[in-house]
Amino acid sequence: MHIVITGANRGIGQALADRYRAQGHDVTGTARDSSAQLVLDVTDPKQQASMAEGLAGRPVDLLICNAGVYLDKGHGIDGYPADMWAQSFATNVTGVFLTVQALLPNLQAAKGRVAILSSQMASHTRAPGGSYIYRASKAAALNLGRNLAADLRADGVAVGIYHPGWVQTDMGGAQAEITVDQAAGGLLDRFGALSLATTGCFETWDGQPHAY
Ligand SMILES: NC(=O)c1ccc[n+]([C@@H]2O[C@H](COP(=O)([O-])OP(=O)(O)OC[C@H]3O[C@@H](n4cnc5c(N)ncnc54)[C@H](OP(=O)(O)O)[C@@H]3O)[C@@H](O)[C@H]2O)c1
């Protein structure tokens, strides 16, 4: 398979890239700096266009929209500046859409799959307060994935949305519940099971359906 992973230079994205490479797949990892094969800031339409040009004619079997930010972690109610909303949505929502849009011909050619890394914090059924920006952006990413699933079905492209667990990465912190290897192993199974029969699913890393 040819697999494209955004934010493949650290955390969950890097672990997924390592696992797929170890299985012999052709992985195009992206990063904001030159540490991955392809330089891509997902918020930048010009860089998205360059990626599309660079990968033109190469079918993509699996696109993993992993790049994300959690800029308002630990903020109090007096926090949440407007530019933090803009930056977070640019990455966690617009960035996902621009990436899918840029690689749509490649996904259509492969009848490929799209995996969007959202979070359990996206769910309306889980609303303990706080982290307003992150929660809202991940809810929007979930909504985007659900609607892309409807539109891309006709192209044979399945779209899944996932909670990777609370993972020991820079974002999750050292006290998080699971290791990056556990998360990556579970997600690989989830992505492998994604099909047109399950398109639009919202699942946890260990295979539980999550409430929208
Ligand atoms: N860790 C958790 O507990 C947890 C829980 C639920 C959901 N998630 C989601 O899982 C995904 C991966 O999380 P993680 O824990 O691996 O996070 P991480 O360790 O903070 O890594 C985030 C990755 O996203 C990249 N990134 C951020 N903004 C970007 C942009 N504008 N363009 C391109 N790449 C960008 C980062 O690149 P740089 O190195 O350039 O910053 C980095 O590679 C995220 O979408 C996150 O929201 C994580």
The ligand as an SDF file (V2000), in Angstrom:
LIG
                    3D

 48 52  0  0  0  0  0  0  0  0999 V2000
   -1.8770   12.0830   22.5160 N   0  0  0  0  0  0  0  0  0  0  0  0
   -3.1450   11.9420   22.8440 C   0  0  0  0  0  0  0  0  0  0  0  0
   -3.4710   11.5590   23.9990 O   0  0  0  0  0  0  0  0  0  0  0  0
   -4.2350   12.2100   21.8340 C   0  0  0  0  0  0  0  0  0  0  0  0
   -5.5620   11.9870   22.2470 C   0  0  0  0  0  0  0  0  0  0  0  0
   -6.5930   12.2110   21.3320 C   0  0  0  0  0  0  0  0  0  0  0  0
   -6.2970   12.6440   20.0470 C   0  0  0  0  0  0  0  0  0  0  0  0
   -5.0010   12.8550   19.6750 N   0  0  0  0  0  0  0  0  0  0  0  0
   -4.7640   13.3100   18.2980 C   0  0  0  0  0  0  0  0  0  0  0  0
   -3.8390   12.4580   17.6590 O   0  0  0  0  0  0  0  0  0  0  0  0
   -3.0460   13.1980   16.7120 C   0  0  0  0  0  0  0  0  0  0  0  0
   -1.5620   12.9890   17.0050 C   0  0  0  0  0  0  0  0  0  0  0  0
   -1.3130   13.4030   18.3340 O   0  0  0  0  0  0  0  0  0  0  0  0
    0.1020   13.2360   19.0760 P   0  0  0  0  0  0  0  0  0  0  0  0
   -0.2100   12.9200   20.4850 O   0  0  0  0  0  0  0  0  0  0  0  0
    1.0160   12.3730   18.2780 O   0  0  0  0  0  0  0  0  0  0  0  0
    0.5970   14.7570   19.0180 O   0  0  0  0  0  0  0  0  0  0  0  0
    2.0840   15.3860   19.0210 P   0  0  0  0  0  0  0  0  0  0  0  0
    3.0290   14.4370   19.6640 O   0  0  0  0  0  0  0  0  0  0  0  0
    1.9240   16.7430   19.6040 O   0  0  0  0  0  0  0  0  0  0  0  0
    2.4290   15.4840   17.4620 O   0  0  0  0  0  0  0  0  0  0  0  0
    1.6330   16.3130   16.6580 C   0  0  0  0  0  0  0  0  0  0  0  0
    2.1170   16.1910   15.2270 C   0  0  0  0  0  0  0  0  0  0  0  0
    1.3010   17.0650   14.4270 O   0  0  0  0  0  0  0  0  0  0  0  0
    2.1730   17.9110   13.6820 C   0  0  0  0  0  0  0  0  0  0  0  0
    1.5660   19.1960   13.3490 N   0  0  0  0  0  0  0  0  0  0  0  0
    1.0240   20.1150   14.1840 C   0  0  0  0  0  0  0  0  0  0  0  0
    0.6020   21.1950   13.4900 N   0  0  0  0  0  0  0  0  0  0  0  0
    0.8780   20.9400   12.1880 C   0  0  0  0  0  0  0  0  0  0  0  0
    0.6820   21.6430   10.9800 C   0  0  0  0  0  0  0  0  0  0  0  0
    0.1110   22.8640   10.9440 N   0  0  0  0  0  0  0  0  0  0  0  0
    1.0760   21.0680    9.8140 N   0  0  0  0  0  0  0  0  0  0  0  0
    1.6380   19.8460    9.8180 C   0  0  0  0  0  0  0  0  0  0  0  0
    1.8950   19.1220   10.9210 N   0  0  0  0  0  0  0  0  0  0  0  0
    1.4970   19.6670   12.0860 C   0  0  0  0  0  0  0  0  0  0  0  0
    3.3850   18.0850   14.5830 C   0  0  0  0  0  0  0  0  0  0  0  0
    4.4600   18.6110   13.8360 O   0  0  0  0  0  0  0  0  0  0  0  0
    5.5890   19.5820   14.5140 P   0  0  0  0  0  0  0  0  0  0  0  0
    6.6330   18.6510   15.0720 O   0  0  0  0  0  0  0  0  0  0  0  0
    6.0560   20.4110   13.3800 O   0  0  0  0  0  0  0  0  0  0  0  0
    4.9010   20.3790   15.5750 O   0  0  0  0  0  0  0  0  0  0  0  0
    3.5740   16.6540   15.0550 C   0  0  0  0  0  0  0  0  0  0  0  0
    4.1960   15.8820   14.0590 O   0  0  0  0  0  0  0  0  0  0  0  0
   -3.4930   14.6530   16.8550 C   0  0  0  0  0  0  0  0  0  0  0  0
   -4.4440   14.9620   15.8600 O   0  0  0  0  0  0  0  0  0  0  0  0
   -4.1380   14.6780   18.2220 C   0  0  0  0  0  0  0  0  0  0  0  0
   -5.0800   15.7260   18.3670 O   0  0  0  0  0  0  0  0  0  0  0  0
   -3.9760   12.6410   20.5370 C   0  0  0  0  0  0  0  0  0  0  0  0
  1  2  1  0
  2  3  2  0
  2  4  1  0
  4  5  1  0
  4 48  2  0
  5  6  2  0
  6  7  1  0
  7  8  2  0
  8  9  1  0
  8 48  1  0
  9 10  1  0
  9 46  1  0
 10 11  1  0
 11 12  1  0
 11 44  1  0
 12 13  1  0
 13 14  1  0
 14 15  2  0
 14 16  1  0
 14 17  1  0
 17 18  1  0
 18 19  2  0
 18 20  1  0
 18 21  1  0
 21 22  1  0
 22 23  1  0
 23 24  1  0
 23 42  1  0
 24 25  1  0
 25 26  1  0
 25 36  1  0
 26 27  1  0
 26 35  1  0
 27 28  2  0
 28 29  1  0
 29 30  1  0
 29 35  2  0
 30 31  1  0
 30 32  2  0
 32 33  1  0
 33 34  2  0
 34 35  1  0
 36 37  1  0
 36 42  1  0
 37 38  1  0
 38 39  2  0
 38 40  1  0
 38 41  1  0
 42 43  1  0
 44 45  1  0
 44 46  1  0
 46 47  1  0
M  CHG  2   8   1  16  -1
M  END
$$$$
